[in-house]
């Protein structure tokens, strides 16, 4: 799945599901504070914070690596 196919929230929830991780575990795995992850999971709005492109790519690399291992 590419960035354009999913919303930020869908992408993050799918990644956590595929990796079978809680929010705390996932935040630690991608090296962000839990509050940052929570902000990224907020519905789109003026106050919502967009995830940097580097984070999208990093998470996708984690998912790609896990897929090869499985």
Buried (B, 14 or more C-beta within 10 A) or exposed (E): EEEEEBEBBEBBBBBBEEBEBEBEEBBBBBEBEBEBBEBBBEEEEEEBEEBEEEBBEBBBEBBEEEEEEE
